[in-house]
Amino acid sequence: MSESKAIGKATKINLFSFKAPHMRVFHITWFSFFLCFFGWFGIAPLMAVVREELLLSKSQIGNIIISSVAITIFARLLIGYLCDRIGPRISYTILLFIGSFPVMFIGLSNSYESFLLFRLAIGVIGASFVITQYHTSMMFAPNVVGTANATTAGWGNMGGGVTQMVMPLIFGAFVGLGYIDSTAWRYAMVIPGIALLILSFVYYKFTTDTPEGNLSDLKKKDPAFQMKAKESKGSFLAAIKDHRVWGLFLIYGACFGIELTINNIAAIYYIDNFKLDITTAGLIAGLFGLMNLFARSLGGFFGDKFGIKFGLRGRVLFLFAVLFIEGLALILFSQMTTLALAIGSMVIFSLFVQMSEGATFSVVPFVNKKAVGAISGIVGAGGNAGAVMAGFLLKMEGISYSTALLYLGITVTIISALSFVVRFSEEAELEAKEEMDLSLNGMVEPLPIKSNN
């Protein structure tokens, strides 16, 4: 495959290209999100060790899970607004730089309270998802934007699986060097923090806001961009008033919110339910996140295909189907009592939860093109809101993790029906079809400055 040579949105994805700005952003943004996810959930597979050292109760662990995703709700709302105002390049650079410090310094915790505060601060880097989706939406045309969004997000989300496997190994390496457990987990968390700090400089140096250049330069040269900057506040208000945005907010809570929840509890779930050691539990839990290598991309890919064949309505119908199956798969996983069946059902569940995420963001770029950042931020925040609600359920002493997951599966199947509140006017469908025809013919897509309500 080859991408468009002209300045404008790319109509194809060339995975082995780094020359054009589209693919530089593609690769750097997914890797940035990968490291953010790695740092965000780096402590999760080590929680069994932290629990023993700090003498944490089930309720306290629940509060820690909630704190890790709660602040991300507000961070995603803010970062979506910032993307529209100052562009994704500067937004990501700032986030990577600031977010690296709590990741490195969580090892300074010596009590439940201090650990809770550091876990809360680390959650800020979860806002990286919004920039990832915004930046790829700025770079790729309608015929591939769903695939591009899903792939960059999916490969980034894969960090949540890799960290389950790698962090116990890093922890083990420090133990092998002679450090005791209570010291080894602290040094282990310094590694992802340093990586995030380095990447903040890489993002600033090697990416641009749009195919045509950085937003600050374009605002000076192009009146259209000046107007877009002035309208960003109004666009944010328009996004808030759009009921479709809040439908997608809840839908994303039912897929990405569930993924965040599993990332937080998977290792300790396998340790407690199947009596596994920390390394084995981490390897099995990591399978859930590793499905992002292709599962989320499939959601975006088929979302694009349904969009090509059936228009915007087709994207929504596909979203409903995969979300409904996700709920059924989660119910199945929650009832498994043997290890082999638990692993198999988890993999099936993982496939559909991540396809649902990709399908959601194959719809998002078409809701309102004046407010892609704001809508990405609101919908992205919905994922964390879902994780917070799940966290309150999981922290209840009288409810086992298995029973909580059953309740969550039932909730997901019900929420899938909200897909049908995401409707588009005939005018929007026609405009999307015209843009799609241009993209399919290999023509360059203009930058999004026109509304598509």
N, C-alpha and C positions, 0 to 999 in steps of 0.2 A: 504494500500500500504506500501511497505517497500523499503528502499534504499539499494544500494550495500554496503556490509560490508567491502569490500576490499578498499585499498587506490586507488583512481582514481575517475573519474567522476561518479556521481550517475545516474542510469538509471531509477529511479522512484522517485516520490516526496511524502514524508510522512509529511503532514502538522503538525502532532502532535509530531514530533520528534525534539529534540534539542541536541541529543547526538553526532551525526556525524557532522563533519565540514561543510558538504554540507548544511544541514538544519539550522545550526546556522547562516551561511552566508545568507541563504534565508530569514530568519525572521528578522535578524538585519538590513540587507541592505534595505528591503522594508520599515521597520519602520523608518530608517534613511531618506530615500527618502520622506516618508510621512511627517516627521517633517520639512524637507527642503522645501517641497511644501507648508506646512502650514505657515512657516515663510516667504517664497517668496511672497505669495499672501495674507498674513495676513492683509495687509493694504487695499486691494482691496474693501472688503465690507464696509469699513469705509470711502471711498473716498467722499461720499456725505457730511460727517461731515468736512473732511479736506478741501473740495472745498469751503465750506461756511467760514471756519476760515481764509484760506489763499487767498480767493477771486480768485480762479483759473478759467481761461477761458477754453473753449472746446479745444483750440489749446494747452494750457499748460498741460491739462490732457492727451492729445494725446502724448505730449513729455514725460510725466511721464510714460505712458504705454510703449513707445518705449524704454526708459532708463531701464525699469525693465527687458527687455529681450535682449537688444542689447549686453551688456557686456558678457552675457552668451555664445554668439557665440564664442568669443575668449577664454573664460574660458573652454568651452567644448573641443575645439581643444587642448588646453594645457593639460587638465586633461587626455585626451585619450593618449597622448604621455607619461605622467607621469605614467599612469597605466602600460604601457609596460616597463617602465624603473624601477620604484620603487615598483610597485605592488599596488593593490587596497586598501589594509588595511591602509597603511600609507597615501595614497592619500586621502582617505575618512576622516581619522582622522584630517588631516590638514584642509581640506575644512570645516568640521563641526565646528572646533574650530574658524577659522578665520571668517566664515560666521555668527557666532552667534552675533558678535559685532555690525555690522550695523543694524541688526534686532532689537536689544535692544535699539540702540541709535538714531533710526529714530525719536523718540519722542523729540529729541533736536532741530528738524527743526523749524524755525520761519519765513521762507520765501519760496517762490516758488523755488528759486535757491538751497537752502540748502536741501529742501525736494527732489528735483530732484537728487542731488548728492547721498543722502542716498539711494534712490530708485535704482539708478544705482549700488551702491555697493552691495546691497542685491541680485541683479541678479546673482552674482558670485555663489551662492549656487545652482543655477539651473544646474550647471555642475555635480551635484550629480547623475543625471540620467545616465551619461556615466559610472560612477564607478559601479552603480547598475547593468547595463547591462553587463559590463565587468566581474564583479565578479561572477554573475550567469552563464555566458558563460564558465568560468573557472571551475565551479563546476558540471555542468550537461551535460549529453551525448546528441547526436543529436536527439534521439527519444523524448526527453522532454525539450530540451533547449529552444524551442520557447515558450512552456507553462511556463517554469520557468522565462524566460525573461519578458514575457507579464504579468505574475502575480505579480512579484516583482515591475515592473514599474507601473502596474495598481493600485495596492494597495498603492503605493507611490503617484501616481497622485491623488488618492482619497483625499489626504490632501488638494488639491485645492477646493474640494467640501465641506469638513468638515469645513475648515476655513471660508467659506461663511456663514455657520450656527453658528459656535462657536464664532468667533470673535465679532459679534454684541452682543452676550450674555455676553462675557467677558467685552466688552465696557459698556453694561447695568449694569453689576455688580458694576463697578467702579462708574457709575453714581448713583447707589443705595446707595453707601457708602458716597455720598455727593460731589463727584468731578463734576465739570462742564464738558461739552462735550469736550472743547478744551484741557482739562487735561486728561480726561478718555481715549481717543484714544491713547495717548502717553504711559500711564501706561500699557494699554492692550498689546502693542507690546513687552513689556519686557518679558511676559510669554513665547512665542515661542522662544525667544532668549536664555533664560536660559535653556530651554529643549534641544536646539541644542548643547549648551556648555557641558551639562552633557553627551549627547550621543556620543560626540567625544571621551571621555574616555572609554565608553562602547565598541565602535567599535574597538579601539586599543586593549583592553583587551581580547575580546571574539571571534574575528574572525582570520582566517588565509588566506593568499593569495590564496592558492591552497589546494586541498584535502591532498596533501602530506606535506604541511607546508608552511612557509613564503618564499617569493621569495629570500630574502637575504641569508637565510640558504641554499636553494636549489642551488643557484648560486655557493656556495662554494663546495658543494658535487657533483653536477652533471654537467659534461661538456656541456650537451645539453642545460642547462639553461644559462650557461655562453655564449654559442654561440648565443642563442636567444636574450640575452641582447645586444650583440655587433651588432646584425642585426636589432635592433629596429628602428634605424634611417633610414636605407635603406628600411625597411618595411613601414615606414611612407611615404617616397617618392613614393613607389610603390602604396600605397593607393591613394595618390594625383593624380597619373597619370591614375588611373583606372576610365574609364567613367561610369561604373556601380555604383561606389561610389557616383558620382555627380548626377546620376539619382535618387538614394535613398535619397540624400541630398534634392532634390527638392520635392520628394514624402513626406518625413517626414515634410517638411515645410508646405505641404498641409493638414497634419492631426494634428501633435502635435502643429504646429504653430497656427492653428485655435483654438485648445483647449486653448492654452495660451491666445489668444485674447479674447475668451469667458470668461475665468477666470477673466480677467481684467475688462471687461465691463458688465458682466451679471447683477450684482446687480444694478448698476446705470442705465442700460438699462430698467430693470423692474420698477425702481423708476420713471424714466422720461416718459416712454411710457404708463405705466398702473397705475401711481399715487399711488404706494404702499409705505408703511413705510419701514425703513431700515431693521427691523427685518424680516418682511414678504418677502421682496425682497431677502434678504440673504438666507432664507430657500428655496425659489424657485430656486435661482441661484445655491444653493448647490446640487440640484438634478443632475445637469449636471456633476459635479465632482464625485458624489457618484456612478454613473454608472461604474466607474473604479473598483468597487468591483468585477465585473465579466466581463464587456465588453471587456477590453483589454486582459484579460485572454482568452476569447473566440477567439480573433484574433490569439493569439499564439497557442492555442489548435488546431484550425482548420488549421492553417498554418502547424503544425506538421503532422496532419492527411493527408492533401494534399501532404505533403512531403513524407510520408510513402507510399502513393498510387501512386503518379505521379512523385516523385523525386523533384529535385530543381525547375524544371519548374512549378510543381504544386503549390509550395509556391508562386511563382511570379504571377500566374494566379489568385490565391485567393486574393492576395494583390490588383490586378487591380480591381476585382469585388467589394470589400468592399470600396475602395477609390472612385470609380465611384458613388456608391450609397450614400456615404457620401456627395458628391457634390450636388446631387439631394435633399437630406434631408435638407442641409443648405439653398438651394434656397427656399424650402417650409417654413422653419422656419422664414426666413426673411420677408415673405409676410403675416404672421399671425398678425391680428389686435385685436383679442379677447384673453383674458388671458388664458382660458382653452385650446384653440387651440395652443397658443404659447407654453404652457408648454408641451402638448402632442408631438408637432413636435420637440421641443427641446430634449425631451427624445429619440426620434427616431434618431435624428441627433447625439446625444451624443453616442448612441450605436455604430454607424458606424464609427465615428471619432476615437473612442478608439479601436475598432476592427482593424482599419487601422494601428494604431500605433503598436499593437501587431503583426500584419501580417508583418509589415516592419522589426521588429527585430526578426522575425522567419527566415528571409532571411539573415540578416547582418552577423551572425557568420560563414556563409559558403562562403563568398566572398573571403576572404584571411585570413587563420588561423594564419599567421605570424603577422598580424596587426589587431587583433580584437579590441584592445584599440584605435588605430588610426582611424579605420573605424567607430567604435562606436562614437568617438568624432566628426568626420566630419559629419556623418549622424545626430547625435544629434544636432549639431550646425545648421543644416538645419532647424530644428524645430523652433529655435529661429530666424533664418533669415526670415522665413516665417512670424513669429509674428511681426518682425520689419516692413516688407513690409506692412502687414495689419495695423499696427499702423499708418503709414504715410497716409493710406487711411482714417482711422477713425478720424484723427485729422483735416481733411479738413472741414472748416466751412460750405461750401455749400452742403455737402453730409451728409444725415442723417445716423444713425447707421443701420437702416433697409436697405437702399440702398447699403451701404458699404457691408453688409453681403450678399446681392444678388450678387454683383460683385465677392465676394470671393467664393461663391458657384459655379458660372460659371467657375472661375479659377481652382477650385479643380477638376471639371469634366474633364477639358482639361488636367491637369497635370497627371491624372490617366493613360493616354496613355503612359507616360514615363515608366511605369512598364515593358513594352516590350523591353526596352533597357538593362534590367538586365538579361543577358543571361549567361549560363554556358556551358563549353565545354563538350564533351562526356566523356572525362577523369575525369572531375570534378564530373559529374553525377554518373559515375561508382564508384569513390572513396566514394562519399556520400552514395551510396547504400550499399557498403561494411560496412561502419561505422554504418549505420542504422541497418543492419542485426545483427551486433554484439550487438548493444544496445538493440534491440528487444529480443535478446536471453539472456538478462540480464548480458552480459559480460561487464567488466569495460572498460571505454573509456580512452585511454591515453591522457595526457595533450597535447594541441595543439602546436606543434612545426613544423608541416609540412604544406607547402603551399597547398591551394586548389583553385587555380585560374582557 
